[in-house]
Amino acid sequence: MGNITGTCHDNETIEFFYNNSGKAINTEWKKRDYVIVALGLIVCFIVIFSNFLVVAAIFKNRRFHFPIYYLLGNMALADLFAGFAYLHMMFHTGPWTIKLSLNQWFTRQGLINTSLTASVLNLLFVAVERHQTIFNVQLHSSMSTRRVFIVVLLIWLVAIIMGLVPQMGWNCMCHLSECSTMAPLYHRSFLIFWAVLNLMTFSIMVAVYTRIFLYVRHKGRQMSQHTSTTRQRETMMNLMKTVSMILGCFVVCWTPALVVLLLDGLNYDKSLVLGLEKYCLVLAECNSFVNPIIYCFRDQDMRRTFKEILCCKWSQRHKNRGFSEVKFHTVEQENGKSRIPEAKERSNGAPLIRASSEDIPASPIN
């Protein structure tokens, strides 16, 4: 079907637009539908469970009440929202799609766009915060709580707008020849815009973490020339491992979906696009439960709080034994630690000043 100039099809059915784009819409359940839905449901429950633990842990443990953890908590909240959005999609896909109204279809897609955009933006802001923390030689971020919440509001504002843009007019209901294959009501130009925007975000993250990696490697070489402290070398290695994990997981989870979206926007081979569509979407969603593993599960304090929550010890006062085993100290801080002798009392060798573990905030992850 070609473009019908001056004619909009707001009153048509979902089946009309799917037939126009050449995307098959099933009326009966097939084996492939069961496999995709089953896989999607498993991913959804993992995403919801893991990110709920992170949000609950940050709320419960007052040692996590610092700007960096607010950003991590918002990232977990975005991924939690993504889990529910994807769960909603699982019950409105396959043979159920043909029963949807146009508004229901836009809502289904808009929830996915909003949640995934929020997750990506959170990753970007966490990357920028980590960069500033290292290069400003700080243990905690200098960002005020007010600025953190402004960033959080900005993230969700942009994410919601991205979810509503197609429904507000950037669609193909008046330009049938420009309808995409993966999302038959979306204009191809919107898919190109969304894919390129996310690829640009990805590129910025790569640049930020690459700079961190090079800086840490450079400092590691300097330390190897002046000291043989094992702790300093371990700090370097932990940071490099974390950076590699973040970049690797993001590339694996997001690149295929973004490339397929871009190919669809460019009107590439429809059979290839449709064959990869759902699998790439599930893979991209996997990034939402990988994030808690990377940023939080390596933190000893976070794991201890998880155990308390799972054991229903919510009211128990959190007793911390010290700093987390995985710290996000800068090189200068580690050098300073190695040069400061610990003052001891003459009588029994105990430190002159003993800080309570309750007064020591949890150090951000590396």
C-alpha positions in Angstrom: 0.0 0.0 0.0 1.4 3.4 -0.9 1.2 6.7 0.9 -2.2 8.3 0.9 -1.6 12.0 1.0 -3.9 14.0 3.2 -5.6 10.9 4.6 -5.1 9.7 8.1 -6.2 6.3 9.4 -7.0 6.9 13.0 -10.1 4.7 12.9 -8.4 1.7 11.4 -7.6 -1.5 13.3 -4.2 -2.9 14.4 -4.6 -5.6 11.7 -4.8 -2.9 9.0 -1.4 -1.4 9.9 0.3 -4.8 10.4 -0.9 -5.9 6.9 0.3 -2.6 5.5 3.8 -3.1 6.9 3.9 -6.8 5.9 4.3 -8.0 9.5 2.3 -11.2 10.2 -0.1 -11.0 13.1 -1.0 -14.4 14.5 -4.5 -15.3 15.5 -3.4 -18.6 17.1 -0.6 -19.6 19.4 2.4 -21.2 17.8 5.5 -22.8 19.3 7.6 -19.7 18.7 5.1 -17.5 20.5 5.2 -19.8 23.6 9.0 -19.7 23.6 9.3 -16.0 23.3 6.6 -15.3 26.0 8.1 -17.9 28.3 11.6 -16.5 27.9 10.3 -12.9 28.3 8.4 -13.8 31.5 11.5 -15.3 33.1 13.5 -12.2 32.3 10.8 -10.0 33.7 10.7 -11.7 37.0 14.4 -11.7 37.4 14.5 -7.9 36.5 11.7 -7.1 39.0 13.1 -9.2 41.8 16.7 -8.1 41.5 15.9 -4.4 41.2 13.4 -4.5 44.0 16.1 -5.8 46.3 18.4 -2.9 45.3 15.7 -0.2 45.8 14.7 -1.7 49.2 18.3 -2.1 50.3 19.2 1.6 49.5 16.0 2.7 51.4 16.7 0.5 54.4 20.4 1.1 55.0 21.1 4.7 56.0 24.8 4.2 54.9 23.5 4.3 51.3 21.9 7.7 51.7 24.4 9.6 49.6 24.1 11.1 46.1 25.8 8.2 44.2 23.5 5.7 45.8 20.5 7.9 44.9 21.6 7.6 41.3 22.0 3.9 41.6 18.7 3.6 43.3 17.0 5.6 40.4 18.7 3.3 37.9 17.3 0.3 39.7 13.9 2.0 39.8 14.1 2.5 36.1 15.0 -1.1 35.5 12.2 -2.1 37.9 9.8 -0.1 35.8 11.3 -1.8 32.7 10.5 -5.2 34.2 6.8 -4.3 34.7 6.6 -2.6 31.3 8.0 -5.7 29.6 5.7 -7.9 31.7 2.8 -5.8 30.4 4.0 -6.4 26.9 4.2 -10.1 27.4 0.5 -10.2 28.0 -0.3 -8.0 25.1 1.8 -9.6 22.4 1.4 -12.6 20.0 -2.2 -13.5 19.2 -3.3 -10.9 21.8 -2.0 -8.1 19.6 -4.9 -8.2 17.1 -7.3 -7.4 19.9 -5.6 -4.2 20.9 -6.9 -0.7 20.1 -4.5 1.9 18.7 -4.2 3.6 22.0 -3.5 0.3 23.8 -0.8 -0.5 21.2 0.9 2.9 21.7 0.7 2.5 25.4 2.4 -0.9 25.2 5.2 0.4 23.0 5.5 3.7 25.0 6.1 1.9 28.3 9.0 0.0 26.7 10.4 3.2 25.2 10.1 5.1 28.5 11.7 2.3 30.6 14.6 1.6 28.3 15.4 5.3 27.8 15.4 5.9 31.5 17.7 2.9 32.1 20.2 4.1 29.4 20.2 7.7 30.8 20.8 6.4 34.3 23.8 4.5 33.0 25.1 7.6 31.4 24.7 9.8 34.5 26.3 7.2 36.7 29.3 7.0 34.2 29.6 10.8 34.4 29.5 10.8 38.2 32.1 8.1 38.4 34.3 10.1 36.0 34.1 13.2 38.2 34.7 11.3 41.4 37.9 9.8 40.2 39.4 12.9 38.5 38.4 15.2 41.4 40.1 12.9 43.9 37.0 12.3 46.0 35.6 9.4 48.0 32.0 10.6 47.5 30.5 12.7 44.8 30.5 16.5 45.4 27.0 16.6 43.8 24.4 17.9 46.2 21.2 16.0 47.0 19.2 18.8 45.3 21.2 18.4 42.1 20.8 14.6 42.2 17.0 14.9 42.4 17.1 17.5 39.6 19.0 14.9 37.5 16.5 12.2 38.4 13.6 14.4 37.4 15.3 15.3 34.1 15.9 11.6 33.4 12.3 10.7 33.8 11.0 13.8 32.0 13.1 12.9 28.9 12.1 9.2 29.2 8.4 10.0 29.4 8.6 12.4 26.5 10.3 9.7 24.4 7.5 7.3 25.3 4.8 9.7 24.3 6.3 11.3 21.1 4.9 8.6 18.7 1.4 8.8 20.2 1.5 12.6 20.1 2.1 12.6 16.3 5.4 11.1 15.2 3.7 8.1 13.7 2.8 6.8 10.3 -1.0 6.9 10.5 -1.1 9.6 7.8 1.9 8.2 5.8 1.4 4.5 5.3 4.4 4.1 3.1 6.7 5.3 5.9 5.5 2.7 8.5 8.2 0.6 10.0 8.2 -3.2 10.0 9.0 -3.9 13.7 6.5 -1.3 15.0 3.8 -0.9 12.2 2.4 2.3 13.6 5.8 4.0 14.1 7.3 6.3 11.4 10.7 5.0 10.2 12.3 8.4 10.9 11.4 8.0 14.6 13.1 4.6 14.7 16.2 6.2 13.1 16.2 9.0 15.6 15.7 6.7 18.6 18.4 4.3 17.5 20.9 7.0 16.7 20.2 8.8 20.0 20.9 5.7 22.0 24.0 4.8 19.9 25.3 8.3 20.6 24.7 7.8 24.3 26.5 4.5 24.1 29.5 6.2 22.4 29.7 8.8 25.1 29.7 6.0 27.7 32.5 4.3 25.9 34.5 7.5 25.8 34.0 8.2 29.5 34.9 4.7 30.6 37.8 4.5 28.2 39.2 7.7 29.8 38.8 6.2 33.2 40.5 3.0 32.1 43.5 4.9 30.7 43.8 7.1 33.7 43.7 4.1 36.1 46.2 2.2 34.0 48.5 5.2 34.0 48.3 5.7 37.7 48.8 2.0 38.2 52.1 2.2 36.4 53.2 5.2 38.5 52.4 3.3 41.7 54.3 0.2 40.5 57.4 2.4 40.2 57.2 3.9 43.6 55.5 1.3 45.8 54.7 -2.4 46.0 51.6 -2.0 48.1 49.3 -4.9 47.3 46.1 -3.0 48.2 46.8 -0.3 45.6 47.3 -2.8 42.8 44.1 -4.6 43.8 42.2 -1.3 43.7 43.4 -0.7 40.2 42.5 -4.2 39.0 39.0 -4.1 40.6 38.2 -0.8 38.8 39.5 -2.1 35.5 37.4 -5.3 35.9 34.3 -3.3 36.7 34.8 -1.0 33.7 35.3 -4.0 31.4 32.1 -5.6 32.8 30.0 -2.4 32.3 31.2 -1.9 28.7 31.0 -5.6 27.8 27.5 -6.1 29.1 26.2 -2.9 27.6 27.6 -3.7 24.2 26.3 -7.3 24.2 22.8 -6.3 25.4 22.1 -3.2 23.5 24.0 -3.1 20.2 22.0 -5.9 18.4 18.6 -4.2 19.3 19.8 -0.7 18.2 21.3 -2.0 15.0 18.0 -3.9 14.1 16.0 -0.7 14.9 18.3 1.3 12.6 18.0 -1.2 9.8 14.2 -1.2 10.1 14.2 2.6 10.0 16.4 2.5 6.8 13.8 0.0 5.3 16.3 -2.9 5.1 15.4 -6.5 4.5 12.1 -7.1 6.3 12.6 -10.8 6.8 15.9 -10.2 8.6 14.4 -7.5 10.8 11.4 -9.6 11.8 13.5 -12.7 12.4 15.7 -10.9 15.0 13.1 -8.5 16.5 11.9 -10.3 19.6 15.2 -12.0 20.5 17.0 -8.6 20.3 14.3 -7.1 22.5 14.7 -9.8 25.2 18.5 -9.4 25.0 18.2 -5.6 25.5 15.9 -6.1 28.5 18.6 -8.4 30.1 20.6 -5.3 30.6 18.1 -4.3 33.3 19.0 -7.2 35.6 22.7 -7.1 34.7 23.0 -3.6 36.1 22.2 -4.6 39.8 24.8 -7.4 39.5 27.5 -5.0 38.2 26.9 -2.0 40.5 25.5 -3.5 43.7 26.0 -7.3 44.1 29.8 -6.8 44.4 29.3 -4.6 47.4 29.6 -6.5 50.7 27.3 -4.0 52.5 24.7 -4.4 49.8 24.8 -8.2 50.0 24.4 -8.1 53.8 21.4 -5.8 53.4 19.9 -8.2 50.8 20.2 -11.1 53.3 18.5 -9.1 56.0 15.6 -8.2 53.6 15.2 -11.8 52.4 15.3 -13.1 56.0 12.6 -10.5 56.9 14.9 -8.6 59.3 13.7 -5.2 58.1 13.5 -3.7 61.6 16.9 -4.9 62.7 19.5 -2.2 63.0 22.1 -2.6 60.4 25.5 -3.3 62.0 28.3 -2.9 59.6 31.7 -4.3 60.2 33.6 -1.7 58.2 33.9 -0.6 54.7 32.6 -2.6 51.8 35.1 -5.1 50.4 34.9 -3.5 47.0 35.8 0.2 47.4 35.8 3.0 44.9 38.8 5.0 46.2 40.9 7.1 44.0 44.6 6.5 43.4 45.5 9.6 45.4 43.4 8.4 48.4 45.1 5.0 48.3 48.5 6.6 48.2 47.5 8.8 51.1 46.4 5.8 53.2 49.7 4.0 52.6 51.6 7.1 54.0 49.5 7.8 57.1 50.6 5.7 60.1 47.9 4.6 62.4 48.2 6.3 65.8 48.1 3.9 68.7 47.8 4.3 72.4 50.9 3.5 74.4 49.0 1.5 76.9 47.4 -1.2 74.8 48.1 -0.4 71.2 44.5 0.6 70.4 43.9 3.5 67.9 43.6 6.9 69.6 40.5 7.7 67.6 38.1 4.9 66.9 35.3 5.7 64.5 32.0 3.8 64.9 31.0 1.7 62.0 27.6 3.4 62.1 29.2 6.8 61.4 31.2 5.6 58.4 29.2 5.9 55.2 29.4 3.1 52.7 31.9 3.8 50.0 30.6 3.7 46.4 31.3 0.7 44.3 34.2 0.5 41.9 
